[in-house]
Amino acid sequence: MTKLENFTLEELMIFSVSILGALGGLLTVIFKSKCKTIDCCCIKCVRDVDAIIKEEQVMKGVLPKVKDAPDIENIELKEPEPEP
């Protein structure tokens, strides 16, 4: 009898859900962090943290939205006149 035969399906499911939960928690912490550079397991990422902070403040209503930006939903596209 091998060691693998001692495991039941429920134990395997609990193990796999635990691993996936731990990975999900790690990714959530990384996503919500305000670090400029993230270096993990030979993968390096440089993020624009200032833009993320400003976006969160706009979503919370702390900062007003930019008024100079054009309204994307109501942009009229002008086609050039055809040449004769």
N, C-alpha and C positions, 0 to 999 in steps of 0.2 A: 504494500500500500504506500503510495507516494504522499508527500505533504500537501500537494494540490488537491487531492481527493478529500482531505479533511475540511476544506472550505465548503460552505453552503452558498447558495445563490444570494441569500439575504446578506451574508457577510461580505460578499464581493460587491454587492450594490452599495452597502454602507461605506466600504472603502473607496469606491469610485466617486460617490457623491461627496465624501469628505475631501478628496483630492480636488475635485472640481470647485467646491466651495472655497477651499484655501486659495486656489488660483484666482477665482473671481474676487475674493477679498483683496488679494495683492494687486490686481489690476485696478480695483476701485481706489485703493490708496494711492497708487501711482497716478491715476487720472486726476484725482482731486488735489494732488500736491502742487505746491507753487515753486518747485525746483526748476532752475533754468536748464540744467543738464542732468540727464538721467543716464547712468551707466550701469547696466545689469547684464550679466552673462554675455559679455563681448558685444552687446548691442548698446550703442550710444545715441542719445537723442537730445538735441538742443531745441528748447521750446521758447516761444515768445510769450513770456509770463505776463507782461504788461497788458498785452491785448486780451488775454484770458480774464485778467482781473477787471479790466474796463467793461468787457462783455457781460460779466457777472453783475457788475454794478448797474449797467443799463437794464438788465433783465429784472433786477430787484427794484428799480425805480430810483436809485440813488443819484445816478447821472441822467441828464436828459438825452434823448436821442439826437443825433446830428441833424440839424435842420437844413444844412446846405446840400445834403445828399439828395439826389433825385429819387422820386417815388418810383420804385421799380415796377410796380403793378400798373402804373398809368403812363408809361413811356410811349410816346408816339414815334414810330419809325418812319423816317422820311426817305423815300426812294429817290435816287437821282433821276433827273430828267433824261430821257433817251436822246442820244445824239442823232441829228438828221442825216 
